[in-house]
Amino acid sequence: MLNFLIRILTKWHKPINGNPNEWLERNWPINKKWREFHCGSCRGLYKANNKEFEVLAVHNTKRNDDFNKVLDRFEKSCQREGYNLSFLEVGNPKLREKLLRLGFVGEKEKMTRVYDCTFSLSEI
């Protein structure tokens, strides 16, 4: 439901310009504390708060590995900055299962992964 609401709210502002196969981001025009990102077929919102990247929404329009690229980007940023990664409002059961396999802990409201700089998604 949250992803649907975000899609509706973002219909009336300009898309992020640039190569869609690269990581693109900007302040979200509706609420400046959130950052909007676009990577391949994935779009979403996140913010940095208290040494943690909090992902509010991710929408992937195609069945491909672009979501893994998004996770890889956040993983590298977390390791570089010493941040944790959290997904807020994980209502999708497939996403929840994937996050559990990747070492995230928590419930539907918030799933978090603490990064210790020794783990990489490429090891899976």
N, C-alpha and C positions, 0 to 999 in steps of 0.2 A: 504494500500500500504506500509506503514511504517513497519508493522509487517512482511509482505512478505520480504522486504529488509533485515530486521534483521535476519529472518530465513535463508536467503541465506548467509549472512555474517557469521553466527555462524556455518554453516555446517562443516567448516574446522578446528575447534579447539575442544579440548577434552571437553566432558560434565562434569558438576560439579559432583564430587564423593561424595557419602554419601547416607543416607536413603532418598529417594525421597518424603516420607511423612512428613519430617521435613523441616523447613526453611533452605535452603542452599544458600549461596551467595559468590561471589568473585568479584574482579576487572574484568571488561570486557576486554578480551585480545586485542580487536581492539581499544578501547579508554579507558584509565585508569581512567578518571574522572567519568565514569558510572559504576554502580555495576550491575552485572547480578544475578538474583535470580531464584530459583526453589523451588516450594512448591506443592507437589502432581502432578497434571497434568498441573499446571500453570508455565510458564516461563516468564521472562520479564527483563526490564532494568529500573533502577532508579538512581538518584543522589540526594545528599543533597546539597542545594544551598540556601543561605540567609534565614536560619530558615524555610526551606520548603523541603519536599521530593517531587521531581518531577519525576513522572512515565512516561517514554517515551513509553513503550510498555508492554502489557500483552497478552500472548497467552495461552488459555486454550484448551487443546486437547480433553477434554471429557465434557459431560454435567453432572456436579456434583457440589458440594459446595466448591471446592478448591479455586475458585475466592473469595468467602466470607472469606476463611481462609487468603488469601492474604490481603484483605481489613482489616480484624481484626488485623493482624500483623502490618500493617501500622498505624492503629488507635491507638494501644497501644504504638507504638514508638512515634507517634505525641504527645500523651498525656504525655508520660514520658519526652520527650525532649523539649516540648513546640513549636513544629513545626506545620506548616500547610501541607496539602496534596494536590498536584495538579496532574492532568492527562493532559499530553500534547498531542495535536493532536487527539481529540476524534472524529474519523470519523465513528465509529460504532453507528448507531441509538439506538440499544438496550442498549449498554453501556451508552450512553448519558442519556437515560431515567432512567436507574438504578441509575446513579450518581445524577441526579436531585432529585429522590426520597430520596436519602440518605443525601440531604442537600448541595450538591455541587452547586456552581454558576459559571457562565461564559459561554463562547461560545465554538465553535468547537476547536479553537486553544489552549484553556487552561481552564480547569474547576478546581476550587479550593474549598477546604473546610477548614474553620478555626476551630480548635479544642479548646474547652473551658473546657475540662476535665469533663464535666457533662453528656455527651451523649455516648451511647454504641450501637454498631450494634446489640447486643443481646436484646435491648429494642424494636427492630422493629418486 
